[in-house]
Every structure is written in C-alpha cells, then in structure tokens.
Amino acid sequence: MIRFFEIVPGALSWGILAALLFLSWKTPLFVSIFIVLFDLYWFLKTLYLFFHLRFSFSKMKENMRIDWLMKLKGEHLAWERIHHFVVLPMYKEPYSVVRDTLQKLSEINYPTDKLFVLLATEAAGGEDAAEVARKIKEEFAHAFKGFLITTHAVNPVNEIPGKGSNEAYAVKTAMREMIEPSGIPIDDILVSVFDVDTHAGKEYFGVLTHSFLTTPNPHRASYQPIPVFTKNIYEVPIFVRLISFSSTFWQLMQSARPEQLVSFSSHSVPLKELKEIGYWRTTIVSEDSQIFYQFFNHFNGDWRVVPLFYPAYMDAVEGATTWEAMKNLYKQQRRWAWGIENFIYTMSFFVKNKAISIRKKAYWTFKLIDGFTSWATSSFIIFFFGVMPNIIGGAEFHSSVTSYNLPKITGIIVRLSTFGIITSSFLSIMLLPPHPETGKLKWYHIFYYLLQWILIPITFIFFSAIPALDAQTRMLLSGKFRLGFWVTPKGVKKK
C-alpha cells in the first residue's frame, strides 16, 4: 500500500505532461482548447489569490504596528501564566549567525524570563559547533529563564540525519532537565521551532500569546508566522530573490485561507499536545509540515493551523558564488518538494483511521494531490505547452484558424495574468529592508528590483517545477533515489 502511494504523485505529474505532449501531436485541437481553458483558470485564480495576498499583507503590516505586550496587559488576559520554549536546531552554522539570532531574541518586546531556550546541536557538527554553542550559552544564558544545550547523535536504527530527529531528541531531553524541574504546568507552555538563522520579530511572542489565549480550543491548533526571506536579500542572485519573495507571498496567501494552511518552517505548538503525539517523526525530511499531519491523525481530524499574520525573518539560500547559490536554491526547492512524503504518510493513516470523517479525508487528499501535481506541471503547461500544438500538431492543424489564434489567445491571457506579477513586484519593494549601502532605496534600486520580475517564467520552470518533478520522480523510483535531509548553507562567505 505504501509503495502505491509513493508512485501516485510522480506518475500523475509525468502522466499529465506525457499525455499533453502526445495529444498535441494526435489531437492538437483538443489540447488547444484545454490550454486556453487552463490559462483562463489560472488567470481567475491569480485574481482570487491577489485579494488574499493583499488582505494578509495589510494584516501583517497592521500587526507589526501594535505593541502586543501592552495589548495583552490592556485586555487583562492571563498572559503571565504562558511560557515559551524556543527550539533552535543547529548543525555547523558559524558563531556570527547563531549570536545574531540570540541577540535578537534577547531584545524582544516580551519578558524574556518567560522564555526557555534550547540550542539543539548535532554531534556530527563536531568540536567547532560545540564550541560555538558553549560561547553562546556563556554570553546569553542569563538573558532567559532557562538555557540548555543538547547534542544529538543519529541512531541509524530508527533515525535519519535531519531536524526532525534532532528536535525530538532535544525536546525530550529538555523535558527531563529543564521543563519538568521548573514546575510550570505543561498546559501553559508553547513550543516555537525556528531555524537557527531565523529572527522572530520583536512582537512575535506577544502575537503568539494573544492568539493562543483568544483562539477557541487553542490546544487543538498550531500557530504559523509568515516566513519572510529578506535578511540577506541584497546578497543573493536574482533567481534566489524571486523564489524567496514568491515563497513569502505564497505563505501570505495561504494565511488568508486558514482551512488550507499547513505548518511550514518556523511554527509554534502547545507542548502538552506535542508530547502526546510523541514529538516529531525521526525518519522523515519534512518535519515542519508533517507535524501538522501527525496532529491531524492523532486528534482524528480535530487540528488546524492558526495564522499569526506576523513575520519571522529568515535568510534566502546563498552560496560562495552565484552558480553555487543557484545550485543550492535548486537543492532547497527539491527538499521542500520532498514534502510529497506527507502525501504518503497521510494516505497511510487515512486508510487506517476510521474516526476521521470521509469529508475531511476527501478534502485533504484532493488538496495534497492538486498541490503537488500543480507544483510540478502548471509552469510547463502555461509557458511551454501553449506553443506545442503548433510545433508538432501537423500540417492540417497548422492551416487551421485555431492554430493561427492559439498563440494570440494564450498570449492575451498570460499578459492579463501578469497583473499578479506586477502586484507582487510592488509588494516585494515594501518588504525590502534598508539598503546596506544607502540606508534607503534609491529610484534605480526600485527600478531594478521591479524589472527582475520579468524573469519569473524562467524562475518558476527551473527553480520550482523541475525540482518538484525531480523530487516526485525520486519518490516514484524510491530506493537509492530517495532524498535525505539537506542542510541549507547559512552565513556563507562570498568569494
């Protein structure tokens, strides 16, 4: 059964592309009609998503202007009982990266005596990583209620190297050594997991606490900030910037549709429920999103993700050279696309768990299949197959009115769809931090960062669709082709 589910996504994606290629040759008229309808669908979807993007962007900006600690005090919520457990998985990141994160964490607008910090290192990081952790603890331990370093060594019997196994080990250790001795009720502790380069905004823990205290049934929810990949945005190549902004915008759009939202990268969960499900699974790559499905299974479909509409600032992927950065971008996108393992995991417990409603099973099955196949095929259909009937459709089709009008019609629809790209380009300017050289953006900076969006078709094909198809193909073939966890380079020195 598991093997069947591993085959399905890749088979569907390759089947769609192969069918369109074959039908462009045999029945070009049918494919032409399909392409026009598909382009029209994406144009309408672009408009639909635009309103969600605008809503989330405005909501995020509004939340960034609020003093959330003052709001908590003013609304007389029982916020002082809530404590936060911050997990920072670490591998071989340099001291400067880790220190910068802890410095920002110590400067938040929230009482740091309500924060436990867990620096979760890997034994494979070696003595250099251990020394970085020791220096960080010596410098920052006093700033928080508790500070603990754990060192995880991979157990080859039931673990793979990666964040999931490290986080599970670290939190189990911290429960014994830090949380339980504190005497704080486990119901009153929220766990926030951040990459070690992530800077939670100054109001993050105020927003999180307020959301937890005002959300109905708060112990049946994960809490999701907006990952904003702009910390090093001026140092990375153009394709990395475009993917970084696109990833941020996608999370903004999903936040406006919480019924579809799944935890991603940085997120927060109640510690009691995290312990109840047995923490993160130790044999998977996509622990950040799969934890949502673990909760969903354990609580029989009674789990959701609550959007915080507040940023968590992260680095875009980088490399010592432009070429290396682009290779790393491809690997990162392929690793994200390896989230296809969530489909296999979810389908396996859907078969077994009779307590989850048929409606919820059908909804999430469709969302997973649609999401992953669209990721791997949509860019090809929009930017590639629109011309395919005219290339291989034969002489009879070439002489038809449809052949003459097809590129004109699809061209008009695609140009109309650039409305979304234009909107995104202007929003990206609003997300940019102060320029490191001039302090603020000059007109020529703005012009350049707007102009870069004309490369979005190439970006989506080579750094989104192809990595997704790569990941699904590897899952389809399985065995030695399966992906392990790939650590995104942090603090890379440029050559």
Backbone hydrogen bonds, N-H to C=O, Kabsch-Sander energy under -0.5 kcal/mol:
donor,donor_aa,acceptor,acceptor_aa,energy
5,F,1,M,-1.9
6,E,2,I,-1.9
7,I,3,R,-1.4
8,V,4,F,-1.7
10,G,6,E,-0.5
11,A,7,I,-2.5
12,L,8,V,-2.6
13,S,9,P,-2.5
14,W,10,G,-2.7
15,G,11,A,-2.1
16,I,12,L,-2.5
17,L,13,S,-2.0
18,A,14,W,-2.8
19,A,15,G,-2.5
20,L,16,I,-2.3
21,L,17,L,-2.0
22,F,18,A,-2.6
23,L,19,A,-3.0
24,S,20,L,-1.9
25,W,21,L,-0.8
25,W,22,F,-0.7
26,K,22,F,-2.4
27,T,23,L,-2.3
30,F,27,T,-0.5
31,V,27,T,-1.7
32,S,28,P,-2.4
33,I,29,L,-2.2
34,F,30,F,-2.5
35,I,31,V,-3.0
36,V,32,S,-2.2
37,L,33,I,-2.4
38,F,34,F,-2.9
39,D,35,I,-2.9
40,L,36,V,-2.2
41,Y,37,L,-2.4
42,W,38,F,-2.3
43,F,39,D,-2.0
44,L,40,L,-2.4
45,K,41,Y,-2.4
46,T,42,W,-2.2
47,L,43,F,-1.9
48,Y,44,L,-2.3
49,L,45,K,-2.9
50,F,46,T,-2.0
51,F,47,L,-1.4
52,H,48,Y,-1.1
53,L,49,L,-2.7
54,R,50,F,-2.7
55,F,51,F,-2.1
56,S,52,H,-2.5
57,F,53,L,-2.7
58,S,54,R,-2.4
59,K,55,F,-2.4
60,M,56,S,-2.8
61,K,57,F,-2.4
62,E,58,S,-2.3
63,N,59,K,-2.4
64,M,60,M,-1.8
65,R,61,K,-0.7
65,R,62,E,-1.0
66,I,63,N,-1.0
68,W,66,I,-1.1
71,K,67,D,-1.9
72,L,68,W,-2.4
73,K,69,L,-2.1
74,G,70,M,-2.9
75,E,71,K,-2.0
76,H,73,K,-1.0
77,L,72,L,-1.6
79,W,77,L,-2.0
81,R,78,A,-0.9
82,I,79,W,-1.4
83,H,188,D,-3.1
84,H,114,K,-3.1
85,F,190,L,-3.2
86,V,84,H,-0.6
86,V,116,F,-3.4
87,V,85,F,-0.6
87,V,192,S,-3.0
88,L,86,V,-0.5
88,L,118,L,-2.9
90,M,120,A,-3.2
97,V,94,P,-0.5
98,V,94,P,-1.9
99,R,95,Y,-3.1
100,D,96,S,-2.0
101,T,97,V,-1.7
102,L,98,V,-2.3
103,Q,99,R,-2.7
104,K,100,D,-2.2
105,L,101,T,-2.3
106,S,102,L,-2.0
107,E,103,Q,-0.6
107,E,104,K,-0.9
108,I,105,L,-1.0
109,N,202,K,-2.2
110,Y,108,I,-1.5
114,K,111,P,-1.5
115,L,112,T,-1.6
116,F,84,H,-3.2
117,V,146,G,-2.7
118,L,86,V,-3.1
119,L,117,V,-0.5
119,L,148,L,-2.6
120,A,88,L,-1.6
120,A,118,L,-0.9
121,T,119,L,-1.0
121,T,150,T,-2.6
123,A,152,H,-3.1
125,G,122,E,-1.8
126,G,123,A,-1.8
129,A,125,G,-0.9
130,A,126,G,-1.8
131,E,127,E,-2.5
132,V,128,D,-2.1
133,A,129,A,-2.4
134,R,130,A,-2.2
135,K,131,E,-2.3
136,I,132,V,-2.3
137,K,133,A,-2.5
138,E,134,R,-2.4
139,E,135,K,-1.8
140,F,136,I,-2.5
141,A,137,K,-2.5
143,A,140,F,-1.8
144,F,141,A,-1.2
145,K,112,T,-1.2
145,K,115,L,-1.7
146,G,115,L,-1.2
148,L,117,V,-2.4
150,T,119,L,-2.0
152,H,121,T,-2.5
158,N,155,N,-0.7
159,E,155,N,-1.3
160,I,282,T,-2.2
166,N,162,G,-1.7
167,E,163,K,-3.4
168,A,164,G,-2.3
169,Y,165,S,-2.0
170,A,166,N,-2.7
171,V,167,E,-2.7
172,K,168,A,-2.0
173,T,169,Y,-2.3
174,A,170,A,-2.6
175,M,171,V,-2.3
176,R,172,K,-1.3
177,E,173,T,-2.4
178,M,174,A,-2.8
179,I,174,A,-2.6
180,E,175,M,-2.5
182,S,178,M,-0.7
182,S,179,I,-0.7
183,G,179,I,-0.7
183,G,180,E,-1.2
184,I,179,I,-0.6
188,D,185,P,-1.9
189,I,186,I,-1.4
190,L,83,H,-2.3
191,V,269,V,-3.5
192,S,85,F,-2.7
192,S,190,L,-0.5
193,V,267,H,-2.6
194,F,87,V,-2.4
194,F,192,S,-0.6
196,V,89,P,-0.8
198,T,195,D,-2.2
199,H,313,Y,-3.0
200,A,198,T,-0.7
201,G,311,P,-1.4
204,Y,201,G,-2.2
207,V,203,E,-2.7
208,L,204,Y,-2.9
209,T,205,F,-2.1
210,H,206,G,-2.4
211,S,207,V,-2.6
212,F,208,L,-2.7
213,L,209,T,-2.3
214,T,210,H,-1.3
215,T,211,S,-1.4
220,R,217,N,-1.7
221,A,218,P,-0.8
222,S,304,R,-2.2
223,Y,268,S,-3.0
224,Q,306,V,-2.3
226,I,310,Y,-2.9
228,V,226,I,-0.6
228,V,312,A,-2.3
229,F,227,P,-0.6
230,T,228,V,-1.6
231,K,314,M,-2.0
233,I,230,T,-1.2
235,E,232,N,-2.1
236,V,233,I,-0.6
241,R,237,P,-2.1
242,L,238,I,-2.3
243,I,239,F,-2.1
244,S,240,V,-2.5
245,F,241,R,-2.8
246,S,242,L,-2.4
247,S,243,I,-2.5
248,T,244,S,-2.0
249,F,245,F,-2.8
250,W,246,S,-2.4
251,Q,247,S,-1.9
252,L,248,T,-2.1
253,M,249,F,-2.6
254,Q,250,W,-2.5
255,S,251,Q,-1.9
256,A,252,L,-1.0
257,R,254,Q,-1.6
260,Q,257,R,-2.7
261,L,257,R,-0.5
261,L,258,P,-0.5
267,H,193,V,-1.3
268,S,223,Y,-2.3
269,V,191,V,-2.5
271,L,189,I,-2.5
272,K,186,I,-0.7
274,L,270,P,-1.9
275,K,271,L,-2.6
276,E,272,K,-1.8
277,I,273,E,-1.7
278,G,275,K,-1.0
279,Y,274,L,-2.4
287,E,285,V,-1.5
290,Q,286,S,-2.7
291,I,287,E,-1.5
292,F,289,S,-1.1
293,Y,289,S,-0.9
294,Q,290,Q,-2.0
295,F,291,I,-2.2
296,F,292,F,-2.6
297,N,293,Y,-2.2
298,H,294,Q,-2.6
299,F,295,F,-2.6
300,N,297,N,-1.6
301,G,296,F,-3.5
302,D,299,F,-1.9
303,W,301,G,-1.5
304,R,220,R,-1.1
305,V,258,P,-0.5
306,V,222,S,-3.3
306,V,304,R,-0.5
308,L,224,Q,-2.8
309,F,224,Q,-0.6
312,A,226,I,-2.6
313,Y,199,H,-2.5
314,M,228,V,-2.8
325,A,321,T,-2.4
326,M,322,T,-2.2
327,K,323,W,-2.2
328,N,324,E,-2.6
329,L,325,A,-2.2
330,Y,326,M,-2.1
331,K,327,K,-2.2
332,Q,328,N,-2.6
333,Q,329,L,-2.6
334,R,330,Y,-2.3
335,R,331,K,-2.3
336,W,332,Q,-2.6
337,A,333,Q,-2.5
338,W,334,R,-1.1
339,G,336,W,-1.7
340,I,337,A,-1.5
341,E,338,W,-2.4
342,N,339,G,-2.5
343,F,340,I,-1.0
344,I,340,I,-1.2
345,Y,341,E,-2.4
346,T,342,N,-2.8
347,M,343,F,-2.7
348,S,344,I,-1.8
349,F,345,Y,-1.7
350,F,346,T,-2.1
351,V,347,M,-1.7
352,K,348,S,-0.9
353,N,349,F,-3.3
354,K,352,K,-1.0
356,I,353,N,-0.6
361,K,357,S,-2.2
362,A,358,I,-2.8
363,Y,359,R,-2.4
364,W,360,K,-2.4
365,T,361,K,-2.1
366,F,362,A,-2.3
367,K,363,Y,-2.3
368,L,364,W,-2.3
369,I,365,T,-2.4
370,D,366,F,-3.2
371,G,367,K,-2.5
372,F,368,L,-2.3
373,T,369,I,-2.4
374,S,370,D,-2.2
375,W,371,G,-1.9
376,A,372,F,-1.6
377,T,373,T,-1.6
378,S,374,S,-2.2
381,I,377,T,-2.3
382,I,378,S,-2.6
383,F,379,S,-2.5
384,F,380,F,-2.0
385,F,380,F,-2.0
387,V,384,F,-1.2
391,I,387,V,-1.1
391,I,388,M,-0.7
392,I,388,M,-2.5
393,G,389,P,-1.6
398,H,394,G,-2.0
399,S,395,A,-1.4
400,S,397,F,-1.9
403,S,397,F,-0.5
404,Y,400,S,-1.4
405,N,401,V,-2.4
406,L,402,T,-2.5
409,I,405,N,-3.0
410,T,406,L,-2.7
411,G,407,P,-1.9
412,I,408,K,-2.1
413,I,409,I,-2.3
414,V,410,T,-2.8
415,R,411,G,-2.4
416,L,412,I,-2.4
417,S,413,I,-2.0
418,T,414,V,-0.8
418,T,415,R,-0.7
419,F,416,L,-1.6
420,G,417,S,-1.6
421,I,417,S,-0.7
422,I,418,T,-3.2
423,T,419,F,-2.4
424,S,420,G,-2.4
425,S,421,I,-2.4
426,F,422,I,-1.7
427,L,423,T,-2.2
428,S,424,S,-2.4
429,I,425,S,-1.2
430,M,426,F,-1.2
431,L,427,L,-0.9
431,L,428,S,-0.5
432,L,428,S,-0.8
432,L,429,I,-0.6
439,G,435,H,-2.2
446,I,442,K,-2.1
447,F,443,W,-2.5
448,Y,444,Y,-2.1
449,Y,445,H,-2.8
450,L,446,I,-1.6
451,L,447,F,-2.5
452,Q,448,Y,-1.7
453,W,450,L,-1.3
454,I,451,L,-1.9
455,L,452,Q,-1.8
456,I,453,W,-1.6
459,T,455,L,-2.5
460,F,456,I,-2.8
461,I,457,P,-1.9
462,F,458,I,-2.6
463,F,459,T,-2.5
464,S,460,F,-0.6
465,A,460,F,-3.2
466,I,461,I,-2.3
468,A,464,S,-1.8
469,L,465,A,-2.6
470,D,466,I,-2.6
471,A,467,P,-2.5
472,Q,468,A,-2.3
473,T,469,L,-2.2
474,R,470,D,-2.2
475,M,471,A,-2.1
476,L,472,Q,-2.3
477,L,473,T,-2.5
478,S,474,R,-2.5
481,F,478,S,-2.0
482,R,479,G,-1.5
485,F,161,P,-0.7
487,V,485,F,-0.5
488,T,486,W,-0.5
495,K,320,A,-2.6
